[in-house]
Amino acid sequence: MLDRLGDRWTVLVLVELSKGTRRFRELERAIPGISQRMLTLTTKRLCRDGLVERTVYPTTPPQTDYRLTPMGKSLGGMVSALADWSRDHRDAITAARERWDDSDL
């Protein structure tokens, strides 16, 4: 489970769903850089883990909503804190990676 929570796309999907119920296309538009395939895989994994609930409506074309389950909502504060920390330290992390890549290690 920890490996899933450490995944970039998982965190971004959970942060977006913490704002409320979203349709697949809304998630896709709200998360820059995520492919349709990766979003499908991520939402399926989160549903399997019991963190996200998926509702399919019998319309043409089919509409699908995603929302956090109570267990998923309980992660809200931790996931938001992780996303905030990552955003706040993005430049320092990039610089550290560049130093590492440029070294002889």
PyMOL CGO cylinders between C-alpha atoms (Angstrom):
from pymol import cmd
from pymol.cgo import CYLINDER

trace = [
    CYLINDER, 0.00, 0.00, 0.00, 2.84, 2.41, 0.76, 0.3, 1, 1, 1, 1, 1, 1,
    CYLINDER, 2.84, 2.41, 0.76, 4.22, 1.99, -2.74, 0.3, 1, 1, 1, 1, 1, 1,
    CYLINDER, 4.22, 1.99, -2.74, 0.83, 2.99, -4.14, 0.3, 1, 1, 1, 1, 1, 1,
    CYLINDER, 0.83, 2.99, -4.14, 0.60, 6.09, -1.93, 0.3, 1, 1, 1, 1, 1, 1,
    CYLINDER, 0.60, 6.09, -1.93, 4.09, 7.10, -3.00, 0.3, 1, 1, 1, 1, 1, 1,
    CYLINDER, 4.09, 7.10, -3.00, 3.11, 7.00, -6.65, 0.3, 1, 1, 1, 1, 1, 1,
    CYLINDER, 3.11, 7.00, -6.65, 2.92, 10.38, -8.35, 0.3, 1, 1, 1, 1, 1, 1,
    CYLINDER, 2.92, 10.38, -8.35, -0.37, 9.76, -10.12, 0.3, 1, 1, 1, 1, 1, 1,
    CYLINDER, -0.37, 9.76, -10.12, -2.07, 8.24, -7.07, 0.3, 1, 1, 1, 1, 1, 1,
    CYLINDER, -2.07, 8.24, -7.07, -1.35, 11.33, -5.00, 0.3, 1, 1, 1, 1, 1, 1,
    CYLINDER, -1.35, 11.33, -5.00, -2.61, 13.67, -7.72, 0.3, 1, 1, 1, 1, 1, 1,
    CYLINDER, -2.61, 13.67, -7.72, -5.82, 11.67, -8.25, 0.3, 1, 1, 1, 1, 1, 1,
    CYLINDER, -5.82, 11.67, -8.25, -6.49, 11.56, -4.50, 0.3, 1, 1, 1, 1, 1, 1,
    CYLINDER, -6.49, 11.56, -4.50, -5.87, 15.29, -4.15, 0.3, 1, 1, 1, 1, 1, 1,
    CYLINDER, -5.87, 15.29, -4.15, -8.28, 16.03, -7.00, 0.3, 1, 1, 1, 1, 1, 1,
    CYLINDER, -8.28, 16.03, -7.00, -10.95, 13.69, -5.60, 0.3, 1, 1, 1, 1, 1, 1,
    CYLINDER, -10.95, 13.69, -5.60, -10.60, 15.30, -2.18, 0.3, 1, 1, 1, 1, 1, 1,
    CYLINDER, -10.60, 15.30, -2.18, -12.28, 18.32, -3.81, 0.3, 1, 1, 1, 1, 1, 1,
    CYLINDER, -12.28, 18.32, -3.81, -15.36, 16.23, -4.62, 0.3, 1, 1, 1, 1, 1, 1,
    CYLINDER, -15.36, 16.23, -4.62, -16.84, 13.75, -7.07, 0.3, 1, 1, 1, 1, 1, 1,
    CYLINDER, -16.84, 13.75, -7.07, -15.26, 13.89, -10.53, 0.3, 1, 1, 1, 1, 1, 1,
    CYLINDER, -15.26, 13.89, -10.53, -15.96, 12.34, -13.89, 0.3, 1, 1, 1, 1, 1, 1,
    CYLINDER, -15.96, 12.34, -13.89, -13.14, 10.59, -15.72, 0.3, 1, 1, 1, 1, 1, 1,
    CYLINDER, -13.14, 10.59, -15.72, -12.64, 13.46, -18.19, 0.3, 1, 1, 1, 1, 1, 1,
    CYLINDER, -12.64, 13.46, -18.19, -12.64, 16.00, -15.36, 0.3, 1, 1, 1, 1, 1, 1,
    CYLINDER, -12.64, 16.00, -15.36, -9.84, 14.07, -13.66, 0.3, 1, 1, 1, 1, 1, 1,
    CYLINDER, -9.84, 14.07, -13.66, -7.96, 13.84, -16.94, 0.3, 1, 1, 1, 1, 1, 1,
    CYLINDER, -7.96, 13.84, -16.94, -8.18, 17.61, -17.51, 0.3, 1, 1, 1, 1, 1, 1,
    CYLINDER, -8.18, 17.61, -17.51, -7.29, 18.45, -13.90, 0.3, 1, 1, 1, 1, 1, 1,
    CYLINDER, -7.29, 18.45, -13.90, -4.10, 16.34, -13.80, 0.3, 1, 1, 1, 1, 1, 1,
    CYLINDER, -4.10, 16.34, -13.80, -1.57, 17.66, -16.33, 0.3, 1, 1, 1, 1, 1, 1,
    CYLINDER, -1.57, 17.66, -16.33, 0.51, 15.02, -18.06, 0.3, 1, 1, 1, 1, 1, 1,
    CYLINDER, 0.51, 15.02, -18.06, -1.52, 11.96, -17.09, 0.3, 1, 1, 1, 1, 1, 1,
    CYLINDER, -1.52, 11.96, -17.09, -2.39, 9.70, -19.99, 0.3, 1, 1, 1, 1, 1, 1,
    CYLINDER, -2.39, 9.70, -19.99, -5.80, 8.10, -20.36, 0.3, 1, 1, 1, 1, 1, 1,
    CYLINDER, -5.80, 8.10, -20.36, -4.20, 4.69, -19.82, 0.3, 1, 1, 1, 1, 1, 1,
    CYLINDER, -4.20, 4.69, -19.82, -2.42, 5.78, -16.64, 0.3, 1, 1, 1, 1, 1, 1,
    CYLINDER, -2.42, 5.78, -16.64, -5.55, 7.42, -15.25, 0.3, 1, 1, 1, 1, 1, 1,
    CYLINDER, -5.55, 7.42, -15.25, -7.55, 4.25, -15.95, 0.3, 1, 1, 1, 1, 1, 1,
    CYLINDER, -7.55, 4.25, -15.95, -4.91, 2.10, -14.24, 0.3, 1, 1, 1, 1, 1, 1,
    CYLINDER, -4.91, 2.10, -14.24, -4.64, 4.45, -11.26, 0.3, 1, 1, 1, 1, 1, 1,
    CYLINDER, -4.64, 4.45, -11.26, -8.39, 4.72, -10.68, 0.3, 1, 1, 1, 1, 1, 1,
    CYLINDER, -8.39, 4.72, -10.68, -8.81, 0.93, -10.97, 0.3, 1, 1, 1, 1, 1, 1,
    CYLINDER, -8.81, 0.93, -10.97, -6.07, 0.36, -8.38, 0.3, 1, 1, 1, 1, 1, 1,
    CYLINDER, -6.07, 0.36, -8.38, -7.60, 2.92, -6.03, 0.3, 1, 1, 1, 1, 1, 1,
    CYLINDER, -7.60, 2.92, -6.03, -11.02, 1.28, -6.39, 0.3, 1, 1, 1, 1, 1, 1,
    CYLINDER, -11.02, 1.28, -6.39, -9.49, -2.14, -5.72, 0.3, 1, 1, 1, 1, 1, 1,
    CYLINDER, -9.49, -2.14, -5.72, -7.79, -0.79, -2.59, 0.3, 1, 1, 1, 1, 1, 1,
    CYLINDER, -7.79, -0.79, -2.59, -11.11, 0.58, -1.34, 0.3, 1, 1, 1, 1, 1, 1,
    CYLINDER, -11.11, 0.58, -1.34, -10.03, 4.23, -1.47, 0.3, 1, 1, 1, 1, 1, 1,
    CYLINDER, -10.03, 4.23, -1.47, -12.21, 5.29, -4.41, 0.3, 1, 1, 1, 1, 1, 1,
    CYLINDER, -12.21, 5.29, -4.41, -15.74, 4.37, -5.42, 0.3, 1, 1, 1, 1, 1, 1,
    CYLINDER, -15.74, 4.37, -5.42, -16.66, 4.19, -9.09, 0.3, 1, 1, 1, 1, 1, 1,
    CYLINDER, -16.66, 4.19, -9.09, -20.23, 4.68, -10.30, 0.3, 1, 1, 1, 1, 1, 1,
    CYLINDER, -20.23, 4.68, -10.30, -21.18, 3.97, -13.92, 0.3, 1, 1, 1, 1, 1, 1,
    CYLINDER, -21.18, 3.97, -13.92, -24.40, 5.49, -15.23, 0.3, 1, 1, 1, 1, 1, 1,
    CYLINDER, -24.40, 5.49, -15.23, -26.29, 3.67, -18.02, 0.3, 1, 1, 1, 1, 1, 1,
    CYLINDER, -26.29, 3.67, -18.02, -26.29, 6.57, -20.45, 0.3, 1, 1, 1, 1, 1, 1,
    CYLINDER, -26.29, 6.57, -20.45, -25.08, 6.97, -23.99, 0.3, 1, 1, 1, 1, 1, 1,
    CYLINDER, -25.08, 6.97, -23.99, -22.20, 7.60, -23.94, 0.3, 1, 1, 1, 1, 1, 1,
    CYLINDER, -22.20, 7.60, -23.94, -21.59, 5.97, -20.54, 0.3, 1, 1, 1, 1, 1, 1,
    CYLINDER, -21.59, 5.97, -20.54, -20.73, 8.34, -17.71, 0.3, 1, 1, 1, 1, 1, 1,
    CYLINDER, -20.73, 8.34, -17.71, -18.54, 7.36, -14.81, 0.3, 1, 1, 1, 1, 1, 1,
    CYLINDER, -18.54, 7.36, -14.81, -18.12, 9.19, -11.52, 0.3, 1, 1, 1, 1, 1, 1,
    CYLINDER, -18.12, 9.19, -11.52, -15.31, 8.72, -9.03, 0.3, 1, 1, 1, 1, 1, 1,
    CYLINDER, -15.31, 8.72, -9.03, -15.44, 9.72, -5.38, 0.3, 1, 1, 1, 1, 1, 1,
    CYLINDER, -15.44, 9.72, -5.38, -13.42, 9.00, -2.29, 0.3, 1, 1, 1, 1, 1, 1,
    CYLINDER, -13.42, 9.00, -2.29, -14.73, 6.36, 0.08, 0.3, 1, 1, 1, 1, 1, 1,
    CYLINDER, -14.73, 6.36, 0.08, -14.68, 7.09, 3.82, 0.3, 1, 1, 1, 1, 1, 1,
    CYLINDER, -14.68, 7.09, 3.82, -11.34, 5.27, 3.98, 0.3, 1, 1, 1, 1, 1, 1,
    CYLINDER, -11.34, 5.27, 3.98, -10.05, 7.38, 1.08, 0.3, 1, 1, 1, 1, 1, 1,
    CYLINDER, -10.05, 7.38, 1.08, -11.24, 10.56, 2.79, 0.3, 1, 1, 1, 1, 1, 1,
    CYLINDER, -11.24, 10.56, 2.79, -9.32, 9.57, 5.92, 0.3, 1, 1, 1, 1, 1, 1,
    CYLINDER, -9.32, 9.57, 5.92, -6.10, 9.90, 3.88, 0.3, 1, 1, 1, 1, 1, 1,
    CYLINDER, -6.10, 9.90, 3.88, -6.99, 13.44, 2.81, 0.3, 1, 1, 1, 1, 1, 1,
    CYLINDER, -6.99, 13.44, 2.81, -4.81, 15.38, 5.24, 0.3, 1, 1, 1, 1, 1, 1,
    CYLINDER, -4.81, 15.38, 5.24, -1.77, 13.17, 4.76, 0.3, 1, 1, 1, 1, 1, 1,
    CYLINDER, -1.77, 13.17, 4.76, -2.02, 13.16, 0.97, 0.3, 1, 1, 1, 1, 1, 1,
    CYLINDER, -2.02, 13.16, 0.97, -2.52, 16.93, 0.81, 0.3, 1, 1, 1, 1, 1, 1,
    CYLINDER, -2.52, 16.93, 0.81, 0.46, 17.44, 3.11, 0.3, 1, 1, 1, 1, 1, 1,
    CYLINDER, 0.46, 17.44, 3.11, 2.61, 15.19, 0.89, 0.3, 1, 1, 1, 1, 1, 1,
    CYLINDER, 2.61, 15.19, 0.89, 1.50, 17.05, -2.24, 0.3, 1, 1, 1, 1, 1, 1,
    CYLINDER, 1.50, 17.05, -2.24, 2.19, 20.43, -0.58, 0.3, 1, 1, 1, 1, 1, 1,
    CYLINDER, 2.19, 20.43, -0.58, 5.61, 19.28, 0.61, 0.3, 1, 1, 1, 1, 1, 1,
    CYLINDER, 5.61, 19.28, 0.61, 6.51, 18.04, -2.89, 0.3, 1, 1, 1, 1, 1, 1,
    CYLINDER, 6.51, 18.04, -2.89, 5.41, 21.31, -4.47, 0.3, 1, 1, 1, 1, 1, 1,
    CYLINDER, 5.41, 21.31, -4.47, 7.27, 23.41, -1.86, 0.3, 1, 1, 1, 1, 1, 1,
    CYLINDER, 7.27, 23.41, -1.86, 10.52, 21.46, -2.33, 0.3, 1, 1, 1, 1, 1, 1,
    CYLINDER, 10.52, 21.46, -2.33, 10.36, 20.82, -6.08, 0.3, 1, 1, 1, 1, 1, 1,
    CYLINDER, 10.36, 20.82, -6.08, 13.28, 23.14, -6.92, 0.3, 1, 1, 1, 1, 1, 1,
    CYLINDER, 13.28, 23.14, -6.92, 15.49, 21.74, -4.15, 0.3, 1, 1, 1, 1, 1, 1,
    CYLINDER, 15.49, 21.74, -4.15, 14.74, 18.17, -5.22, 0.3, 1, 1, 1, 1, 1, 1,
    CYLINDER, 14.74, 18.17, -5.22, 15.52, 18.99, -8.85, 0.3, 1, 1, 1, 1, 1, 1,
    CYLINDER, 15.52, 18.99, -8.85, 18.82, 20.63, -7.82, 0.3, 1, 1, 1, 1, 1, 1,
    CYLINDER, 18.82, 20.63, -7.82, 19.77, 17.64, -5.65, 0.3, 1, 1, 1, 1, 1, 1,
    CYLINDER, 19.77, 17.64, -5.65, 19.06, 15.24, -8.51, 0.3, 1, 1, 1, 1, 1, 1,
    CYLINDER, 19.06, 15.24, -8.51, 21.16, 17.33, -10.90, 0.3, 1, 1, 1, 1, 1, 1,
    CYLINDER, 21.16, 17.33, -10.90, 24.07, 17.40, -8.43, 0.3, 1, 1, 1, 1, 1, 1,
    CYLINDER, 24.07, 17.40, -8.43, 23.81, 13.64, -8.01, 0.3, 1, 1, 1, 1, 1, 1,
    CYLINDER, 23.81, 13.64, -8.01, 23.66, 13.02, -11.75, 0.3, 1, 1, 1, 1, 1, 1,
    CYLINDER, 23.66, 13.02, -11.75, 26.68, 15.28, -12.33, 0.3, 1, 1, 1, 1, 1, 1,
    CYLINDER, 26.68, 15.28, -12.33, 28.78, 13.61, -9.64, 0.3, 1, 1, 1, 1, 1, 1,
    CYLINDER, 28.78, 13.61, -9.64, 30.98, 10.57, -10.08, 0.3, 1, 1, 1, 1, 1, 1,
    CYLINDER, 30.98, 10.57, -10.08, 28.86, 8.41, -7.74, 0.3, 1, 1, 1, 1, 1, 1,
]
cmd.load_cgo(trace, "trace")
